[in-house]
Amino acid sequence: MHHFVKQVLSLAIALSATCTTPIVWANHHGHEGHTSHASQASGMIKGEVRRIDTENRKLTIKHEAIPDLEMAAMTMAFRVADTISIDKFKAGAKIRFSLGQVQGKWVVVAIENDSNP
């Protein structure tokens, strides 16, 4: 019985650690497997750039809910398509972006400054 309690506690600790992580990495926790079979999420998504990782071509974006992907509003890092220059964006910038699948992974395929935040 003591062994069972230790297993349950270990599982509870592991789950609580994953639930408190403030940034979710796109394509890491199953986001590529959302129920949408579309290769592109429809429409532009409003968000705010929180962090720019030029070396790995990733933007951390606080975004609104994405109904097409059944994804709640959250802050997460997205890879950015090679065709997009991320140098023109700064942390704190209000943006609109769209996602598409590139080699089976959701990436930012279009991005612009949001003139109507």
N, C-alpha and C positions, 0 to 999 in steps of 0.2 A: 504494500500500500504506500509506503514511504517513497518508493521509486516512482510510482504513478503521480504523486503530488509534486515531486521535483520536475517531472516531465511537463505537467500542466503549468507550473510556474514558469518554466523556461519558455514555453510557448507563449504565455501571456506577456512576458517581458519582450520577447521578439516582436510580437504583434504591436505592442504599445510603442516600441521604438520606430516601427515603420509608419505608424499613424501620426506621429508628431513631426515627421520630416516636412519642412516647409516648401521644399522644391521637389517637384516630380519631374523625372527625366522622361521626355517623350520617347516612345519606342523601347523603353526599358521595362516598364511595369505593365506591359500588355496593351498599351494604347494603340499599337498597330493592329490589334485584334478586335477593336470595337465592332459592334454589329453592323455598321455601315459598310457596304461592299463598294462604295464609290471610291474612285481614285482621287477625288478632290472634294473637300468640304465646300458646300455652296455658300456663296456670299463672303463678305469681308467681316472679320472678327475684330472687335475693339479690344485694345490692350494698352499696356504701358511697359516700356522696356525697363527692366530692373538691372540687368547685367549684360555686358557684351564680352564674349570670348572669341576674339578675332582668330586666335591660333587654331581653335577647333571649329570655327564657323558656327557658333551657337549664340542664340539670344535667349536670355531668361526673360519671359514675358508674363506679367500678371494679366490674365485675359478673362473676358466674360465667358459665360457658358457657351458651349458649342453643341447645340442640339443634334446636328447631323452625326456627331460622333458619340452622342450620349455622354458628354464630358461636362462636369460641373465647372463653374468658375474657379480658377486656381492660378497659382504661379508655377510655371514649369519652364524647362529649357527645351528649345527646339533647334534642331539643325536648320541651317539656311541653305537654300539651293545655291549652287555655284554661280548662277547667273545674276545673283543679287549682291550689290555692294553694301556691306553692313557698316562701313566706315562712316557713313553720313548720319548714323543714329547715335544718340547719346542716352545714358541712363536717365530715366525720368520722362523721356519723349512719349507723347501720346501717339499711338499708331493704329492703323487698320491693316490687317494682314489676312492672307488666305493660306490654307494648307493643302498640300497634295501629296500623293504617295510617289516616292522615288525609290526604286528598288525595294518596294514593300514597306518603307518607313515613312511616317508622316513628317514632312519638312515644310518650312515656310517657302512658298513659291511666288508670293507677291507681298509687297509691303509698301506702305506709304505713310506719311505724316497725317494724323487725323486733325483736320481743320475744324471739326465739330465735336469736341470732346464732350 
